[in-house]
Amino acid sequence: MGQEKNILNIFEKGYFELSNNSAERAVKESVMGRKNWLFSSTFEGARANAATLSLVYTAKLNQLDPEKYFRKVLTEITNIKVFDPERLCHILP
């Protein structure tokens, strides 16, 4: 009952979707590989994979080419002599 207004918004505004299919498709890659990564030879491998996928999806959500973004991030990280959180913040999308 309390959600009636929200449900009616779907019909009043044409840009709301009736399903979550687009969200399901967006995470399909990570869901399909989840069990494989869970049983990877090391926990560190699973963590590295999770971090990589996070960067890929963040780049895609910000309309960036993931390969170019990785190249930029890895180049800048290797040039950091002393850890500085401020320097890392400016390379995030």
Distance bins in CASP14 RR format, pairs under 12 A and 6 or more apart:
PFRMAT RR
TARGET T0000
AUTHOR 0000-0000-0000
RMODE 2
METHOD distances of the structure
MODEL  1
1 7 0 0 0 0 0 1 0 0 0 0 0
2 8 0 0 0 0 0 1 0 0 0 0 0
3 9 0 0 0 0 0 1 0 0 0 0 0
3 10 0 0 0 0 0 1 0 0 0 0 0
4 10 0 0 0 0 0 1 0 0 0 0 0
4 11 0 0 0 0 0 1 0 0 0 0 0
5 11 0 0 0 0 0 1 0 0 0 0 0
5 12 0 0 0 0 1 0 0 0 0 0 0
6 12 0 0 0 0 0 1 0 0 0 0 0
6 13 0 0 0 0 0 1 0 0 0 0 0
6 16 0 0 0 0 1 0 0 0 0 0 0
7 13 0 0 0 0 0 1 0 0 0 0 0
7 16 0 0 0 0 1 0 0 0 0 0 0
7 18 0 0 0 0 1 0 0 0 0 0 0
8 14 0 0 0 0 0 1 0 0 0 0 0
8 16 0 0 0 0 0 1 0 0 0 0 0
9 15 0 0 0 0 0 1 0 0 0 0 0
9 16 1 0 0 1 0 0 0 0 0 0 0
9 17 0 0 0 0 0 1 0 0 0 0 0
9 18 0 0 0 0 0 1 0 0 0 0 0
10 16 1 0 1 0 0 0 0 0 0 0 0
10 17 1 0 0 1 0 0 0 0 0 0 0
10 18 1 0 0 1 0 0 0 0 0 0 0
10 19 0 0 0 0 0 1 0 0 0 0 0
11 18 0 0 0 0 1 0 0 0 0 0 0
16 22 0 0 0 0 0 1 0 0 0 0 0
17 23 0 0 0 0 1 0 0 0 0 0 0
17 24 0 0 0 0 0 1 0 0 0 0 0
17 25 0 0 0 0 0 1 0 0 0 0 0
19 25 0 0 0 0 0 1 0 0 0 0 0
20 26 0 0 0 0 1 0 0 0 0 0 0
20 27 0 0 0 0 0 1 0 0 0 0 0
21 27 0 0 0 0 0 1 0 0 0 0 0
21 28 0 0 0 0 0 1 0 0 0 0 0
22 28 0 0 0 0 0 1 0 0 0 0 0
23 31 0 0 0 0 0 1 0 0 0 0 0
23 57 0 0 0 0 0 1 0 0 0 0 0
23 61 0 0 0 0 0 1 0 0 0 0 0
24 30 0 0 0 0 0 1 0 0 0 0 0
24 31 0 0 0 0 1 0 0 0 0 0 0
24 32 0 0 0 0 0 1 0 0 0 0 0
25 31 0 0 0 0 0 1 0 0 0 0 0
25 32 0 0 0 0 0 1 0 0 0 0 0
26 53 0 0 0 0 0 1 0 0 0 0 0
26 56 0 0 0 0 0 1 0 0 0 0 0
26 57 1 0 0 1 0 0 0 0 0 0 0
26 60 0 0 0 0 1 0 0 0 0 0 0
26 61 0 0 0 0 1 0 0 0 0 0 0
27 33 0 0 0 0 0 1 0 0 0 0 0
27 34 0 0 0 0 1 0 0 0 0 0 0
27 53 0 0 0 0 1 0 0 0 0 0 0
27 54 0 0 0 0 0 1 0 0 0 0 0
27 56 0 0 0 0 0 1 0 0 0 0 0
27 57 0 0 0 0 1 0 0 0 0 0 0
27 60 0 0 0 0 0 1 0 0 0 0 0
27 61 0 0 0 0 0 1 0 0 0 0 0
28 34 0 0 0 0 0 1 0 0 0 0 0
28 53 0 0 0 0 0 1 0 0 0 0 0
28 57 0 0 0 0 0 1 0 0 0 0 0
29 36 0 0 0 0 0 1 0 0 0 0 0
29 37 0 0 0 0 0 1 0 0 0 0 0
29 49 0 0 0 0 0 1 0 0 0 0 0
29 52 0 0 0 0 0 1 0 0 0 0 0
29 53 1 0 0 1 0 0 0 0 0 0 0
29 56 0 0 0 0 1 0 0 0 0 0 0
29 57 0 0 0 0 1 0 0 0 0 0 0
29 60 0 0 0 0 0 1 0 0 0 0 0
30 36 0 0 0 0 0 1 0 0 0 0 0
30 37 0 0 0 0 1 0 0 0 0 0 0
30 38 0 0 0 0 0 1 0 0 0 0 0
30 46 0 0 0 0 0 1 0 0 0 0 0
30 49 0 0 0 0 1 0 0 0 0 0 0
30 50 0 0 0 0 1 0 0 0 0 0 0
30 52 0 0 0 0 0 1 0 0 0 0 0
30 53 1 0 1 0 0 0 0 0 0 0 0
30 54 0 0 0 0 1 0 0 0 0 0 0
30 56 0 0 0 0 1 0 0 0 0 0 0
30 57 1 0 0 1 0 0 0 0 0 0 0
31 37 0 0 0 0 0 1 0 0 0 0 0
31 38 0 0 0 0 0 1 0 0 0 0 0
31 53 0 0 0 0 0 1 0 0 0 0 0
32 53 0 0 0 0 0 1 0 0 0 0 0
33 39 0 0 0 0 0 1 0 0 0 0 0
33 40 0 0 0 0 0 1 0 0 0 0 0
33 46 0 0 0 0 0 1 0 0 0 0 0
33 49 0 0 0 0 1 0 0 0 0 0 0
33 50 0 0 0 0 0 1 0 0 0 0 0
33 53 0 0 0 0 1 0 0 0 0 0 0
34 40 0 0 0 0 0 1 0 0 0 0 0
34 46 0 0 0 0 1 0 0 0 0 0 0
34 49 0 0 0 0 1 0 0 0 0 0 0
34 50 0 0 0 0 1 0 0 0 0 0 0
34 53 0 0 0 0 0 1 0 0 0 0 0
35 46 0 0 0 0 0 1 0 0 0 0 0
36 45 0 0 0 0 0 1 0 0 0 0 0
36 46 0 0 0 0 1 0 0 0 0 0 0
36 49 0 0 0 0 1 0 0 0 0 0 0
37 43 0 0 0 0 1 0 0 0 0 0 0
37 44 0 0 0 0 0 1 0 0 0 0 0
37 45 1 0 0 1 0 0 0 0 0 0 0
37 46 1 0 1 0 0 0 0 0 0 0 0
37 47 0 0 0 0 1 0 0 0 0 0 0
37 48 0 0 0 0 1 0 0 0 0 0 0
37 49 1 0 1 0 0 0 0 0 0 0 0
37 50 1 0 0 1 0 0 0 0 0 0 0
37 51 0 0 0 0 0 1 0 0 0 0 0
37 52 0 0 0 0 0 1 0 0 0 0 0
37 53 0 0 0 0 1 0 0 0 0 0 0
38 45 0 0 0 0 0 1 0 0 0 0 0
38 46 1 0 0 1 0 0 0 0 0 0 0
38 47 0 0 0 0 0 1 0 0 0 0 0
38 49 0 0 0 0 0 1 0 0 0 0 0
38 50 0 0 0 0 0 1 0 0 0 0 0
39 45 0 0 0 0 0 1 0 0 0 0 0
39 46 0 0 0 0 1 0 0 0 0 0 0
40 46 1 0 1 0 0 0 0 0 0 0 0
40 47 0 0 0 0 1 0 0 0 0 0 0
40 48 0 0 0 0 1 0 0 0 0 0 0
40 49 1 0 0 1 0 0 0 0 0 0 0
40 50 0 0 0 0 0 1 0 0 0 0 0
41 48 0 0 0 0 0 1 0 0 0 0 0
41 49 0 0 0 0 0 1 0 0 0 0 0
42 48 0 0 0 0 1 0 0 0 0 0 0
42 49 0 0 0 0 0 1 0 0 0 0 0
43 49 0 0 0 0 0 1 0 0 0 0 0
43 50 0 0 0 0 0 1 0 0 0 0 0
44 50 0 0 0 0 0 1 0 0 0 0 0
44 51 0 0 0 0 0 1 0 0 0 0 0
45 51 0 0 0 0 1 0 0 0 0 0 0
45 52 0 0 0 0 1 0 0 0 0 0 0
45 53 0 0 0 0 0 1 0 0 0 0 0
46 52 0 0 0 0 0 1 0 0 0 0 0
46 53 0 0 0 0 0 1 0 0 0 0 0
47 53 0 0 0 0 0 1 0 0 0 0 0
47 54 0 0 0 0 0 1 0 0 0 0 0
48 54 0 0 0 0 0 1 0 0 0 0 0
48 55 0 0 0 0 0 1 0 0 0 0 0
49 55 0 0 0 0 0 1 0 0 0 0 0
49 56 0 0 0 0 0 1 0 0 0 0 0
50 56 0 0 0 0 0 1 0 0 0 0 0
50 57 0 0 0 0 0 1 0 0 0 0 0
51 57 0 0 0 0 0 1 0 0 0 0 0
51 58 0 0 0 0 0 1 0 0 0 0 0
51 70 0 0 0 0 0 1 0 0 0 0 0
51 73 0 0 0 0 0 1 0 0 0 0 0
52 58 0 0 0 0 0 1 0 0 0 0 0
52 59 0 0 0 0 0 1 0 0 0 0 0
52 66 0 0 0 0 1 0 0 0 0 0 0
52 69 0 0 0 0 0 1 0 0 0 0 0
52 70 0 0 0 0 1 0 0 0 0 0 0
52 73 0 0 0 0 0 1 0 0 0 0 0
52 74 0 0 0 0 0 1 0 0 0 0 0
53 59 0 0 0 0 0 1 0 0 0 0 0
53 60 0 0 0 0 0 1 0 0 0 0 0
53 66 0 0 0 0 0 1 0 0 0 0 0
53 70 0 0 0 0 0 1 0 0 0 0 0
54 60 0 0 0 0 0 1 0 0 0 0 0
54 61 0 0 0 0 0 1 0 0 0 0 0
54 66 0 0 0 0 0 1 0 0 0 0 0
54 70 0 0 0 0 0 1 0 0 0 0 0
54 73 0 0 0 0 0 1 0 0 0 0 0
54 92 0 0 0 0 0 1 0 0 0 0 0
54 93 0 0 0 0 0 1 0 0 0 0 0
55 61 0 0 0 0 0 1 0 0 0 0 0
55 62 0 0 0 0 0 1 0 0 0 0 0
55 64 0 0 0 0 1 0 0 0 0 0 0
55 66 1 0 0 1 0 0 0 0 0 0 0
55 67 0 0 0 0 0 1 0 0 0 0 0
55 69 1 0 0 1 0 0 0 0 0 0 0
55 70 1 0 0 1 0 0 0 0 0 0 0
55 71 0 0 0 0 0 1 0 0 0 0 0
55 72 0 0 0 0 0 1 0 0 0 0 0
55 73 1 0 0 1 0 0 0 0 0 0 0
55 74 0 0 0 0 0 1 0 0 0 0 0
55 77 0 0 0 0 0 1 0 0 0 0 0
55 91 0 0 0 0 0 1 0 0 0 0 0
55 92 0 0 0 0 1 0 0 0 0 0 0
55 93 0 0 0 0 1 0 0 0 0 0 0
56 62 0 0 0 0 0 1 0 0 0 0 0
56 64 0 0 0 0 1 0 0 0 0 0 0
56 65 0 0 0 0 0 1 0 0 0 0 0
56 66 1 0 1 0 0 0 0 0 0 0 0
56 67 0 0 0 0 1 0 0 0 0 0 0
56 68 0 0 0 0 0 1 0 0 0 0 0
56 69 0 0 0 0 1 0 0 0 0 0 0
56 70 0 0 0 0 1 0 0 0 0 0 0
56 73 0 0 0 0 0 1 0 0 0 0 0
56 93 0 0 0 0 0 1 0 0 0 0 0
57 64 0 0 0 0 0 1 0 0 0 0 0
57 66 0 0 0 0 1 0 0 0 0 0 0
57 69 0 0 0 0 0 1 0 0 0 0 0
57 93 0 0 0 0 0 1 0 0 0 0 0
58 64 0 0 0 0 1 0 0 0 0 0 0
58 66 0 0 0 0 1 0 0 0 0 0 0
58 69 0 0 0 0 1 0 0 0 0 0 0
58 70 0 0 0 0 0 1 0 0 0 0 0
58 73 0 0 0 0 0 1 0 0 0 0 0
58 91 0 0 0 0 0 1 0 0 0 0 0
58 92 1 0 0 1 0 0 0 0 0 0 0
58 93 1 0 1 0 0 0 0 0 0 0 0
59 65 1 0 0 1 0 0 0 0 0 0 0
59 66 1 0 1 0 0 0 0 0 0 0 0
59 67 0 0 0 0 1 0 0 0 0 0 0
59 68 0 0 0 0 1 0 0 0 0 0 0
59 69 1 0 1 0 0 0 0 0 0 0 0
59 70 1 0 0 1 0 0 0 0 0 0 0
59 71 0 0 0 0 0 1 0 0 0 0 0
59 72 0 0 0 0 1 0 0 0 0 0 0
59 73 0 0 0 0 1 0 0 0 0 0 0
59 91 0 0 0 0 0 1 0 0 0 0 0
59 92 0 0 0 0 0 1 0 0 0 0 0
59 93 1 0 0 1 0 0 0 0 0 0 0
60 66 1 0 0 1 0 0 0 0 0 0 0
60 67 0 0 0 0 0 1 0 0 0 0 0
60 69 0 0 0 0 1 0 0 0 0 0 0
60 70 0 0 0 0 0 1 0 0 0 0 0
60 93 0 0 0 0 1 0 0 0 0 0 0
61 69 0 0 0 0 0 1 0 0 0 0 0
61 92 0 0 0 0 0 1 0 0 0 0 0
61 93 1 0 0 1 0 0 0 0 0 0 0
62 68 0 0 0 0 0 1 0 0 0 0 0
62 69 0 0 0 0 1 0 0 0 0 0 0
62 92 0 0 0 0 1 0 0 0 0 0 0
62 93 1 1 0 0 0 0 0 0 0 0 0
63 69 0 0 0 0 0 1 0 0 0 0 0
63 93 0 0 0 0 1 0 0 0 0 0 0
64 70 0 0 0 0 1 0 0 0 0 0 0
64 71 0 0 0 0 0 1 0 0 0 0 0
64 72 0 0 0 0 1 0 0 0 0 0 0
64 73 0 0 0 0 0 1 0 0 0 0 0
64 91 0 0 0 0 0 1 0 0 0 0 0
64 92 0 0 0 0 0 1 0 0 0 0 0
64 93 1 0 1 0 0 0 0 0 0 0 0
65 71 0 0 0 0 1 0 0 0 0 0 0
65 72 0 0 0 0 1 0 0 0 0 0 0
65 93 0 0 0 0 0 1 0 0 0 0 0
66 72 0 0 0 0 0 1 0 0 0 0 0
66 73 0 0 0 0 0 1 0 0 0 0 0
66 93 0 0 0 0 0 1 0 0 0 0 0
67 73 0 0 0 0 0 1 0 0 0 0 0
67 74 0 0 0 0 0 1 0 0 0 0 0
68 74 0 0 0 0 0 1 0 0 0 0 0
68 75 0 0 0 0 0 1 0 0 0 0 0
68 93 0 0 0 0 0 1 0 0 0 0 0
69 75 0 0 0 0 0 1 0 0 0 0 0
69 76 0 0 0 0 0 1 0 0 0 0 0
69 91 0 0 0 0 1 0 0 0 0 0 0
69 92 0 0 0 0 1 0 0 0 0 0 0
69 93 1 0 0 1 0 0 0 0 0 0 0
70 76 0 0 0 0 0 1 0 0 0 0 0
70 77 0 0 0 0 0 1 0 0 0 0 0
70 91 0 0 0 0 0 1 0 0 0 0 0
70 93 0 0 0 0 0 1 0 0 0 0 0
71 77 0 0 0 0 0 1 0 0 0 0 0
71 78 0 0 0 0 0 1 0 0 0 0 0
71 91 0 0 0 0 0 1 0 0 0 0 0
72 78 0 0 0 0 0 1 0 0 0 0 0
72 79 0 0 0 0 0 1 0 0 0 0 0
72 90 0 0 0 0 0 1 0 0 0 0 0
72 91 1 0 0 1 0 0 0 0 0 0 0
72 92 0 0 0 0 0 1 0 0 0 0 0
72 93 0 0 0 0 0 1 0 0 0 0 0
73 79 0 0 0 0 0 1 0 0 0 0 0
73 80 0 0 0 0 0 1 0 0 0 0 0
73 87 0 0 0 0 0 1 0 0 0 0 0
73 88 0 0 0 0 1 0 0 0 0 0 0
73 90 0 0 0 0 0 1 0 0 0 0 0
73 91 1 0 1 0 0 0 0 0 0 0 0
73 92 0 0 0 0 1 0 0 0 0 0 0
73 93 0 0 0 0 1 0 0 0 0 0 0
74 80 0 0 0 0 0 1 0 0 0 0 0
74 91 0 0 0 0 1 0 0 0 0 0 0
75 91 0 0 0 0 1 0 0 0 0 0 0
76 84 0 0 0 0 0 1 0 0 0 0 0
76 87 1 0 0 1 0 0 0 0 0 0 0
76 88 0 0 0 0 1 0 0 0 0 0 0
76 89 0 0 0 0 0 1 0 0 0 0 0
76 90 0 0 0 0 1 0 0 0 0 0 0
76 91 1 0 1 0 0 0 0 0 0 0 0
76 92 0 0 0 0 0 1 0 0 0 0 0
77 83 0 0 0 0 0 1 0 0 0 0 0
77 84 0 0 0 0 0 1 0 0 0 0 0
77 87 0 0 0 0 1 0 0 0 0 0 0
77 88 1 0 0 1 0 0 0 0 0 0 0
77 91 1 0 0 1 0 0 0 0 0 0 0
77 92 0 0 0 0 0 1 0 0 0 0 0
78 91 0 0 0 0 0 1 0 0 0 0 0
79 87 0 0 0 0 1 0 0 0 0 0 0
79 88 0 0 0 0 0 1 0 0 0 0 0
79 91 0 0 0 0 0 1 0 0 0 0 0
80 86 0 0 0 0 0 1 0 0 0 0 0
80 87 1 0 1 0 0 0 0 0 0 0 0
80 88 1 0 0 1 0 0 0 0 0 0 0
80 90 0 0 0 0 0 1 0 0 0 0 0
80 91 0 0 0 0 1 0 0 0 0 0 0
81 87 0 0 0 0 0 1 0 0 0 0 0
82 88 0 0 0 0 0 1 0 0 0 0 0
84 90 0 0 0 0 0 1 0 0 0 0 0
84 91 0 0 0 0 0 1 0 0 0 0 0
85 91 0 0 0 0 0 1 0 0 0 0 0
85 92 0 0 0 0 0 1 0 0 0 0 0
86 92 0 0 0 0 0 1 0 0 0 0 0
END
